[in-house]
Amino acid sequence: MYLDTTYTNGVIAVKEKSLLKDKIFRLCEVSVDEAFRMLLESGFGGAVTDNVYEYEKLLTAETASLDEFIRIYAPSQAMQAYFLLPRDFHNAKAFVKAKCLGESADKMLAPSGMFSVEDIQLCVMENAYAKVDAVPELVKACKESTMLLETDVNGADIGSIFEKCLYEALVRVVKKNRALRELLSAKIDMTNVLTALRSGDENVAETQYLSGGKLSKKRVLALCTGDLEKMRLQFGEEWKEFISLCLDAKEKGVPFTQAEKYRDGHDVISLEKRKFELVKGEPFLYYVYSKKADIANVRIVLACLMAGLDEMQIKNRLRK
């Protein structure tokens, strides 16, 4: 049973006041000690530590709080699964890699998602799938990657299996949710474009192609060998900024960092453009994406301040 969205949106209206918003830029302009003090004063992470060198504890606490919010206030199972299922696939992949290396997975694990970490461990280590069979794509990823362990396997192959199966699961769970379906489709398309341009290899792009977007496999594969200037003209206005970032990086032979930042921030950007027109469960999506961006940006700011980077270097690394 899920809570009424009117009640949830009232809770969100209060919680939005704790978002860092433009304060994140102020953090870039001060010393690491001052930035940490400002975070504690804002209540970020519940002030679980006053030691700046333990700032990861703040991030862990803030993430746990957001997870709890998602579990309680998600307007639908689709929205809950959309945010939590990636954790399950990540943890399953961690156990597969640990199994391959004969090591412990502890340092690779993320907090639990839709399933407990123990259930995921049983799934991978003992081929016990009963507790996770509600997500057949997760079972499929575990089985295929386990079979792969019997061959000449590498981490990229295992990663590709889990990524493709994760997106298959997400496409299925958001099928009846228009807002999530559109956001996911855009993310899949941008991921496929990045894969094709980064590799420049049709075989790699075809193997790693993710279904569920609007760009056909044929169109994505054409990016591997096509003329860059023609590519700019082949995409509409909605693609203009992302494609420019991709092709600029390709032409200069530099990493696709800015294009990846655009993709990773696309969800919150697209929702923010119509912030005052959001309906039904969309305010929930906007709040969760904004909080996730806060957490990611705090990690970037504190790590960069400790590394001695200057203000503009840090701001250029921030997510939307």
Secondary structure, 3 states (H helix, E strand, C coil): CCCCHHHHHHHHHHHHHHCCCCHHHHHHCCCHHHHHHHHHHHCHHHHCCCCHHHHHHHHHHHHHHHHHHHHHHCCCHHHHHHHHHHHHHHHHHHHHHHHHHCCCCHHHCCCCCCCCHHHHHHHHHCCCCHHHCCCHHHHHHHHHHHHHCCCCCCHHHHHHHHHHHHHHHHHHHCCCCHHHHHHHHHHHHHHHHHHHHHHCCHHHHHHCCCCCCCCCHHHHHHCCCCCHHHHHHHCCHHHHHHHHHHHHHHHHCCCCHHHHHHHHHHHHHHHHCCHHHCCCCHHHHHHHHHHHHHHHHHHHHHHHHHCCCCHHHHHCCCCC
